[in-house]
Amino acid sequence: MKPSIFKRLLSDKIATGLIVAIIVLVLARVLILPLSPPGFYVDEAATGAHVVAMVTHQTNAQGQVWPLFSQSLGGGFTTPVYLYPLSLWSAIFGFSEIALRAFSQFITIITILFIALSMRLWLGKRAGLIAAIVGLALPWNWLQGSIAWDPVMAPLMVSLAIFGFSLLMTRTSFESRLSGMVLLPTSLILLAYSYPPYWVSAPILFIGAYIALFRTKHITFRHIIYSCIMAMALAIPLLMFILQPNTLNRTSKIGIFHDATILQGIGLFLKNIGLLINPVFLFFSGDPNLRHSIGFQGMLGLAALIPVIILVWFGVRKHLRKNTLFLEKNELKLIAIGISGFIICLIGSALTNEGQPQSLRACGAWPFAVILLTVGWCFILRQKSRWLKWVTIILFIIATLTYSVDLVLFFPSRSIRAFDTPERNRILSGQPLKYSSFGLKYYETR
């Protein structure tokens, strides 16, 4: 009788250490969630009002029965990809702030799981465990995965698309290929439904994925036709919504071409891309909005420095034809997938003119960042240099610890205004207050 996968992993000391690290990071996320960030801000409360109405009356907060998109604050809207799963969650766990935010953290952990499964398909079990650790420690998804909002669904759809693509690229069994053929187009269409910035990025990812699969002979032209037909059928309601005047006006208002010439818009787009790939933004400072980043370490964090430097060094030496390092064939493929996917997922954010660098609208990029960091970690851990391994591991531990400590002890006080804490305290104490009617409705109907 063969031993279970879990027992085989435990027989490997390194794998055991990785499993322990995964458990610790999951527990840290669960235990920190009630402590930080501070209470709901107005957009979360507005979403909560929709959820309460959906569970109790099968309508949104405006009385629309089984809506596709639900009008929210500032011209935005709550998407069906978020509203309906969250409503099911709330029917089980309730409408409290912690319950609604726990859904976001749950979705984030599931997202990381699918990235880890994808890396396991490409590079093996140990790489899958490393990817899980990298994803769980990543600053980009820690705070953003602790807030009750629609964008949390975008990385999940990206990770599902990556998993479907990985099945098609690495497996030959009928079951795996069928799963990949269904999962890849469906998740990319749902990505477009989940968050407006991906109205642009999702189609580009779709085209890029199928070109790669066709050129490597993992699918035929017939498969592409079937996938396109399915995708077009699923996309029709979204297209009808996008073409509505209110939606077009909202999109135009926040776009880079609003009150700008073509050349000015292109220049602003390139500037925004530059801001989003700026090393200071990625490793040290992060997003200036305290609902997107805690203001301590960048979106990838200090722990990502050495793996990224290793990959950049490899790329430079390869370009100069002086490369003596060794990367496996699948690792080279993953680097290409990670870089192209990361840049594509920045496009939707870079096309907007608000609060740049805007990491939330680029949140679909972080699963690709996990892929790149995992490749870097795999390379580092198989080197003979113990010094390189231990410096990288120690920096990872220090960076993750300091980030989590800051998130618990210091971030709540410096983000009070960002999360409407004074207003929320007045609402809960029954004091009169000028506040969004949506937000007040959540507190009134709980």
BELVEN-V743728 format. One record per residue. N is the residue number from 1. RES is the residue in three letters. SS is DSSP state (alpha for helix, beta for strand, coil for the rest). OMEGA is omega in whole degrees, 0 to 359 (999 if undefined). Layout:
# BELVEN-V743728
n=N res=RES ss=SS omega=OMEGA
n=N res=RES ss=SS omega=OMEGA
This chain:
# BELVEN-V743728
n=1 res=MET ss=coil omega=182
n=2 res=LYS ss=coil omega=177
n=3 res=PRO ss=coil omega=180
n=4 res=SER ss=coil omega=178
n=5 res=ILE ss=alpha omega=182
n=6 res=PHE ss=alpha omega=180
n=7 res=LYS ss=alpha omega=178
n=8 res=ARG ss=alpha omega=178
n=9 res=LEU ss=alpha omega=181
n=10 res=LEU ss=alpha omega=178
n=11 res=SER ss=coil omega=177
n=12 res=ASP ss=coil omega=185
n=13 res=LYS ss=alpha omega=179
n=14 res=ILE ss=alpha omega=179
n=15 res=ALA ss=alpha omega=178
n=16 res=THR ss=alpha omega=178
n=17 res=GLY ss=alpha omega=179
n=18 res=LEU ss=alpha omega=179
n=19 res=ILE ss=alpha omega=178
n=20 res=VAL ss=alpha omega=179
n=21 res=ALA ss=alpha omega=178
n=22 res=ILE ss=alpha omega=180
n=23 res=ILE ss=alpha omega=180
n=24 res=VAL ss=alpha omega=182
n=25 res=LEU ss=alpha omega=177
n=26 res=VAL ss=alpha omega=178
n=27 res=LEU ss=alpha omega=179
n=28 res=ALA ss=alpha omega=179
n=29 res=ARG ss=alpha omega=182
n=30 res=VAL ss=alpha omega=184
n=31 res=LEU ss=alpha omega=181
n=32 res=ILE ss=alpha omega=186
n=33 res=LEU ss=alpha omega=179
n=34 res=PRO ss=coil omega=185
n=35 res=LEU ss=coil omega=186
n=36 res=SER ss=coil omega=3
n=37 res=PRO ss=coil omega=179
n=38 res=PRO ss=coil omega=191
n=39 res=GLY ss=coil omega=185
n=40 res=PHE ss=coil omega=164
n=41 res=TYR ss=coil omega=196
n=42 res=VAL ss=alpha omega=180
n=43 res=ASP ss=alpha omega=177
n=44 res=GLU ss=alpha omega=180
n=45 res=ALA ss=alpha omega=178
n=46 res=ALA ss=alpha omega=176
n=47 res=THR ss=alpha omega=178
n=48 res=GLY ss=alpha omega=178
n=49 res=ALA ss=alpha omega=177
n=50 res=HIS ss=alpha omega=182
n=51 res=VAL ss=alpha omega=179
n=52 res=VAL ss=alpha omega=180
n=53 res=ALA ss=alpha omega=182
n=54 res=MET ss=alpha omega=182
n=55 res=VAL ss=alpha omega=185
n=56 res=THR ss=alpha omega=185
n=57 res=HIS ss=alpha omega=184
n=58 res=GLN ss=coil omega=174
n=59 res=THR ss=beta omega=170
n=60 res=ASN ss=coil omega=184
n=61 res=ALA ss=coil omega=179
n=62 res=GLN ss=coil omega=176
n=63 res=GLY ss=coil omega=178
n=64 res=GLN ss=coil omega=182
n=65 res=VAL ss=beta omega=179
n=66 res=TRP ss=coil omega=185
n=67 res=PRO ss=coil omega=172
n=68 res=LEU ss=coil omega=174
n=69 res=PHE ss=coil omega=182
n=70 res=SER ss=beta omega=181
n=71 res=GLN ss=beta omega=179
n=72 res=SER ss=coil omega=186
n=73 res=LEU ss=alpha omega=174
n=74 res=GLY ss=alpha omega=181
n=75 res=GLY ss=alpha omega=179
n=76 res=GLY ss=coil omega=182
n=77 res=PHE ss=beta omega=177
n=78 res=THR ss=beta omega=188
n=79 res=THR ss=coil omega=180
n=80 res=PRO ss=alpha omega=180
n=81 res=VAL ss=alpha omega=178
n=82 res=TYR ss=alpha omega=188
n=83 res=LEU ss=alpha omega=187
n=84 res=TYR ss=alpha omega=174
n=85 res=PRO ss=alpha omega=179
n=86 res=LEU ss=alpha omega=178
n=87 res=SER ss=alpha omega=177
n=88 res=LEU ss=alpha omega=177
n=89 res=TRP ss=alpha omega=184
n=90 res=SER ss=alpha omega=176
n=91 res=ALA ss=alpha omega=180
n=92 res=ILE ss=alpha omega=189
n=93 res=PHE ss=alpha omega=177
n=94 res=GLY ss=coil omega=187
n=95 res=PHE ss=coil omega=183
n=96 res=SER ss=coil omega=179
n=97 res=GLU ss=alpha omega=182
n=98 res=ILE ss=alpha omega=179
n=99 res=ALA ss=alpha omega=181
n=100 res=LEU ss=alpha omega=178
n=101 res=ARG ss=alpha omega=178
n=102 res=ALA ss=alpha omega=177
n=103 res=PHE ss=alpha omega=179
n=104 res=SER ss=alpha omega=180
n=105 res=GLN ss=alpha omega=177
n=106 res=PHE ss=alpha omega=179
n=107 res=ILE ss=alpha omega=179
n=108 res=THR ss=alpha omega=179
n=109 res=ILE ss=alpha omega=176
n=110 res=ILE ss=alpha omega=176
n=111 res=THR ss=alpha omega=180
n=112 res=ILE ss=alpha omega=178
n=113 res=LEU ss=alpha omega=182
n=114 res=PHE ss=alpha omega=174
n=115 res=ILE ss=alpha omega=179
n=116 res=ALA ss=alpha omega=178
n=117 res=LEU ss=alpha omega=178
n=118 res=SER ss=alpha omega=180
n=119 res=MET ss=alpha omega=176
n=120 res=ARG ss=alpha omega=178
n=121 res=LEU ss=alpha omega=184
n=122 res=TRP ss=alpha omega=192
n=123 res=LEU ss=alpha omega=178
n=124 res=GLY ss=coil omega=187
n=125 res=LYS ss=alpha omega=183
n=126 res=ARG ss=alpha omega=177
n=127 res=ALA ss=alpha omega=177
n=128 res=GLY ss=alpha omega=178
n=129 res=LEU ss=alpha omega=178
n=130 res=ILE ss=alpha omega=179
n=131 res=ALA ss=alpha omega=178
n=132 res=ALA ss=alpha omega=179
n=133 res=ILE ss=alpha omega=179
n=134 res=VAL ss=alpha omega=180
n=135 res=GLY ss=alpha omega=181
n=136 res=LEU ss=alpha omega=181
n=137 res=ALA ss=alpha omega=188
n=138 res=LEU ss=coil omega=179
n=139 res=PRO ss=alpha omega=184
n=140 res=TRP ss=alpha omega=184
n=141 res=ASN ss=alpha omega=185
n=142 res=TRP ss=alpha omega=179
n=143 res=LEU ss=alpha omega=182
n=144 res=GLN ss=alpha omega=176
n=145 res=GLY ss=coil omega=180
n=146 res=SER ss=coil omega=184
n=147 res=ILE ss=coil omega=183
n=148 res=ALA ss=coil omega=179
n=149 res=TRP ss=coil omega=184
n=150 res=ASP ss=coil omega=187
n=151 res=PRO ss=coil omega=181
n=152 res=VAL ss=alpha omega=181
n=153 res=MET ss=alpha omega=183
n=154 res=ALA ss=alpha omega=177
n=155 res=PRO ss=alpha omega=177
n=156 res=LEU ss=alpha omega=180
n=157 res=MET ss=alpha omega=176
n=158 res=VAL ss=alpha omega=182
n=159 res=SER ss=alpha omega=177
n=160 res=LEU ss=alpha omega=177
n=161 res=ALA ss=alpha omega=178
n=162 res=ILE ss=alpha omega=180
n=163 res=PHE ss=alpha omega=178
n=164 res=GLY ss=alpha omega=177
n=165 res=PHE ss=alpha omega=180
n=166 res=SER ss=alpha omega=177
n=167 res=LEU ss=alpha omega=181
n=168 res=LEU ss=alpha omega=183
n=169 res=MET ss=alpha omega=189
n=170 res=THR ss=alpha omega=184
n=171 res=ARG ss=coil omega=182
n=172 res=THR ss=coil omega=182
n=173 res=SER ss=coil omega=182
n=174 res=PHE ss=alpha omega=182
n=175 res=GLU ss=alpha omega=181
n=176 res=SER ss=alpha omega=181
n=177 res=ARG ss=alpha omega=177
n=178 res=LEU ss=alpha omega=178
n=179 res=SER ss=alpha omega=179
n=180 res=GLY ss=alpha omega=181
n=181 res=MET ss=alpha omega=178
n=182 res=VAL ss=alpha omega=187
n=183 res=LEU ss=alpha omega=185
n=184 res=LEU ss=alpha omega=182
n=185 res=PRO ss=alpha omega=182
n=186 res=THR ss=alpha omega=182
n=187 res=SER ss=alpha omega=179
n=188 res=LEU ss=alpha omega=174
n=189 res=ILE ss=alpha omega=178
n=190 res=LEU ss=alpha omega=174
n=191 res=LEU ss=alpha omega=178
n=192 res=ALA ss=alpha omega=176
n=193 res=TYR ss=alpha omega=192
n=194 res=SER ss=alpha omega=187
n=195 res=TYR ss=coil omega=186
n=196 res=PRO ss=coil omega=179
n=197 res=PRO ss=coil omega=182
n=198 res=TYR ss=alpha omega=168
n=199 res=TRP ss=alpha omega=178
n=200 res=VAL ss=alpha omega=187
n=201 res=SER ss=alpha omega=183
n=202 res=ALA ss=alpha omega=178
n=203 res=PRO ss=alpha omega=179
n=204 res=ILE ss=alpha omega=176
n=205 res=LEU ss=alpha omega=179
n=206 res=PHE ss=alpha omega=181
n=207 res=ILE ss=alpha omega=181
n=208 res=GLY ss=alpha omega=181
n=209 res=ALA ss=alpha omega=183
n=210 res=TYR ss=alpha omega=174
n=211 res=ILE ss=alpha omega=180
n=212 res=ALA ss=alpha omega=180
n=213 res=LEU ss=alpha omega=181
n=214 res=PHE ss=alpha omega=182
n=215 res=ARG ss=alpha omega=178
n=216 res=THR ss=coil omega=175
n=217 res=LYS ss=coil omega=175
n=218 res=HIS ss=coil omega=174
n=219 res=ILE ss=coil omega=177
n=220 res=THR ss=coil omega=178
n=221 res=PHE ss=alpha omega=178
n=222 res=ARG ss=alpha omega=177
n=223 res=HIS ss=alpha omega=180
n=224 res=ILE ss=alpha omega=180
n=225 res=ILE ss=alpha omega=179
n=226 res=TYR ss=alpha omega=181
n=227 res=SER ss=alpha omega=180
n=228 res=CYS ss=alpha omega=179
n=229 res=ILE ss=alpha omega=179
n=230 res=MET ss=alpha omega=181
n=231 res=ALA ss=alpha omega=180
n=232 res=MET ss=alpha omega=179
n=233 res=ALA ss=alpha omega=180
n=234 res=LEU ss=alpha omega=186
n=235 res=ALA ss=alpha omega=185
n=236 res=ILE ss=alpha omega=179
n=237 res=PRO ss=alpha omega=179
n=238 res=LEU ss=alpha omega=180
n=239 res=LEU ss=alpha omega=179
n=240 res=MET ss=alpha omega=178
n=241 res=PHE ss=alpha omega=182
n=242 res=ILE ss=alpha omega=184
n=243 res=LEU ss=coil omega=176
n=244 res=GLN ss=coil omega=183
n=245 res=PRO ss=alpha omega=181
n=246 res=ASN ss=alpha omega=180
n=247 res=THR ss=alpha omega=180
n=248 res=LEU ss=alpha omega=179
n=249 res=ASN ss=alpha omega=179
n=250 res=ARG ss=alpha omega=181
n=251 res=THR ss=alpha omega=181
n=252 res=SER ss=alpha omega=185
n=253 res=LYS ss=alpha omega=183
n=254 res=ILE ss=coil omega=182
n=255 res=GLY ss=beta omega=183
n=256 res=ILE ss=coil omega=181
n=257 res=PHE ss=coil omega=178
n=258 res=HIS ss=coil omega=182
n=259 res=ASP ss=coil omega=180
n=260 res=ALA ss=coil omega=175
n=261 res=THR ss=coil omega=179
n=262 res=ILE ss=alpha omega=181
n=263 res=LEU ss=alpha omega=178
n=264 res=GLN ss=alpha omega=179
n=265 res=GLY ss=alpha omega=178
n=266 res=ILE ss=alpha omega=177
n=267 res=GLY ss=alpha omega=179
n=268 res=LEU ss=alpha omega=177
n=269 res=PHE ss=alpha omega=180
n=270 res=LEU ss=alpha omega=177
n=271 res=LYS ss=alpha omega=180
n=272 res=ASN ss=alpha omega=176
n=273 res=ILE ss=alpha omega=178
n=274 res=GLY ss=alpha omega=178
n=275 res=LEU ss=alpha omega=183
n=276 res=LEU ss=alpha omega=177
n=277 res=ILE ss=coil omega=178
n=278 res=ASN ss=coil omega=180
n=279 res=PRO ss=alpha omega=178
n=280 res=VAL ss=alpha omega=178
n=281 res=PHE ss=alpha omega=186
n=282 res=LEU ss=alpha omega=189
n=283 res=PHE ss=alpha omega=191
n=284 res=PHE ss=alpha omega=189
n=285 res=SER ss=coil omega=182
n=286 res=GLY ss=coil omega=181
n=287 res=ASP ss=coil omega=179
n=288 res=PRO ss=coil omega=179
n=289 res=ASN ss=coil omega=184
n=290 res=LEU ss=coil omega=169
n=291 res=ARG ss=coil omega=180
n=292 res=HIS ss=coil omega=184
n=293 res=SER ss=coil omega=186
n=294 res=ILE ss=coil omega=180
n=295 res=GLY ss=coil omega=177
n=296 res=PHE ss=coil omega=190
n=297 res=GLN ss=coil omega=182
n=298 res=GLY ss=coil omega=184
n=299 res=MET ss=coil omega=175
n=300 res=LEU ss=coil omega=177
n=301 res=GLY ss=coil omega=179
n=302 res=LEU ss=alpha omega=181
n=303 res=ALA ss=alpha omega=183
n=304 res=ALA ss=alpha omega=188
n=305 res=LEU ss=alpha omega=186
n=306 res=ILE ss=alpha omega=176
n=307 res=PRO ss=alpha omega=179
n=308 res=VAL ss=alpha omega=178
n=309 res=ILE ss=alpha omega=178
n=310 res=ILE ss=alpha omega=181
n=311 res=LEU ss=alpha omega=178
n=312 res=VAL ss=alpha omega=179
n=313 res=TRP ss=alpha omega=178
n=314 res=PHE ss=alpha omega=181
n=315 res=GLY ss=alpha omega=180
n=316 res=VAL ss=alpha omega=181
n=317 res=ARG ss=alpha omega=177
n=318 res=LYS ss=alpha omega=179
n=319 res=HIS ss=alpha omega=180
n=320 res=LEU ss=coil omega=181
n=321 res=ARG ss=coil omega=176
n=322 res=LYS ss=coil omega=186
n=323 res=ASN ss=coil omega=176
n=324 res=THR ss=coil omega=180
n=325 res=LEU ss=coil omega=182
n=326 res=PHE ss=coil omega=172
n=327 res=LEU ss=coil omega=179
n=328 res=GLU ss=coil omega=182
n=329 res=LYS ss=alpha omega=179
n=330 res=ASN ss=alpha omega=177
n=331 res=GLU ss=alpha omega=177
n=332 res=LEU ss=alpha omega=177
n=333 res=LYS ss=alpha omega=180
n=334 res=LEU ss=alpha omega=176
n=335 res=ILE ss=alpha omega=178
n=336 res=ALA ss=alpha omega=179
n=337 res=ILE ss=alpha omega=183
n=338 res=GLY ss=alpha omega=181
n=339 res=ILE ss=alpha omega=182
n=340 res=SER ss=alpha omega=179
n=341 res=GLY ss=alpha omega=180
n=342 res=PHE ss=alpha omega=182
n=343 res=ILE ss=alpha omega=180
n=344 res=ILE ss=alpha omega=182
n=345 res=CYS ss=coil omega=174
n=346 res=LEU ss=coil omega=189
n=347 res=ILE ss=alpha omega=182
n=348 res=GLY ss=alpha omega=177
n=349 res=SER ss=alpha omega=183
n=350 res=ALA ss=alpha omega=179
n=351 res=LEU ss=coil omega=179
n=352 res=THR ss=beta omega=187
n=353 res=ASN ss=coil omega=184
n=354 res=GLU ss=coil omega=166
n=355 res=GLY ss=coil omega=180
n=356 res=GLN ss=coil omega=359
n=357 res=PRO ss=coil omega=186
n=358 res=GLN ss=coil omega=186
n=359 res=SER ss=coil omega=183
n=360 res=LEU ss=coil omega=179
n=361 res=ARG ss=coil omega=177
n=362 res=ALA ss=coil omega=188
n=363 res=CYS ss=alpha omega=177
n=364 res=GLY ss=alpha omega=181
n=365 res=ALA ss=alpha omega=188
n=366 res=TRP ss=alpha omega=173
n=367 res=PRO ss=alpha omega=177
n=368 res=PHE ss=alpha omega=175
n=369 res=ALA ss=alpha omega=177
n=370 res=VAL ss=alpha omega=177
n=371 res=ILE ss=alpha omega=181
n=372 res=LEU ss=alpha omega=181
n=373 res=LEU ss=alpha omega=178
n=374 res=THR ss=alpha omega=177
n=375 res=VAL ss=alpha omega=178
n=376 res=GLY ss=alpha omega=179
n=377 res=TRP ss=alpha omega=179
n=378 res=CYS ss=alpha omega=179
n=379 res=PHE ss=alpha omega=182
n=380 res=ILE ss=alpha omega=186
n=381 res=LEU ss=alpha omega=177
n=382 res=ARG ss=coil omega=176
n=383 res=GLN ss=coil omega=180
n=384 res=LYS ss=coil omega=183
n=385 res=SER ss=coil omega=177
n=386 res=ARG ss=alpha omega=180
n=387 res=TRP ss=alpha omega=180
n=388 res=LEU ss=alpha omega=181
n=389 res=LYS ss=alpha omega=186
n=390 res=TRP ss=alpha omega=176
n=391 res=VAL ss=alpha omega=180
n=392 res=THR ss=alpha omega=180
n=393 res=ILE ss=alpha omega=181
n=394 res=ILE ss=alpha omega=177
n=395 res=LEU ss=alpha omega=178
n=396 res=PHE ss=alpha omega=182
n=397 res=ILE ss=alpha omega=181
n=398 res=ILE ss=alpha omega=182
n=399 res=ALA ss=alpha omega=181
n=400 res=THR ss=alpha omega=178
n=401 res=LEU ss=alpha omega=182
n=402 res=THR ss=alpha omega=177
n=403 res=TYR ss=alpha omega=183
n=404 res=SER ss=alpha omega=177
n=405 res=VAL ss=alpha omega=179
n=406 res=ASP ss=alpha omega=180
n=407 res=LEU ss=alpha omega=183
n=408 res=VAL ss=alpha omega=191
n=409 res=LEU ss=alpha omega=189
n=410 res=PHE ss=coil omega=183
n=411 res=PHE ss=alpha omega=182
n=412 res=PRO ss=alpha omega=182
n=413 res=SER ss=alpha omega=182
n=414 res=ARG ss=alpha omega=180
n=415 res=SER ss=coil omega=182
n=416 res=ILE ss=coil omega=182
n=417 res=ARG ss=coil omega=181
n=418 res=ALA ss=coil omega=182
n=419 res=PHE ss=coil omega=174
n=420 res=ASP ss=coil omega=185
n=421 res=THR ss=alpha omega=179
n=422 res=PRO ss=alpha omega=180
n=423 res=GLU ss=alpha omega=181
n=424 res=ARG ss=alpha omega=179
n=425 res=ASN ss=alpha omega=179
n=426 res=ARG ss=alpha omega=178
n=427 res=ILE ss=alpha omega=183
n=428 res=LEU ss=alpha omega=179
n=429 res=SER ss=coil omega=176
n=430 res=GLY ss=coil omega=180
n=431 res=GLN ss=coil omega=178
n=432 res=PRO ss=coil omega=185
n=433 res=LEU ss=coil omega=172
n=434 res=LYS ss=coil omega=186
n=435 res=TYR ss=coil omega=179
n=436 res=SER ss=coil omega=179
n=437 res=SER ss=alpha omega=176
n=438 res=PHE ss=alpha omega=181
n=439 res=GLY ss=alpha omega=179
n=440 res=LEU ss=alpha omega=181
n=441 res=LYS ss=alpha omega=178
n=442 res=TYR ss=alpha omega=182
n=443 res=TYR ss=alpha omega=181
n=444 res=GLU ss=alpha omega=187
n=445 res=THR ss=alpha omega=180
n=446 res=ARG ss=coil omega=999
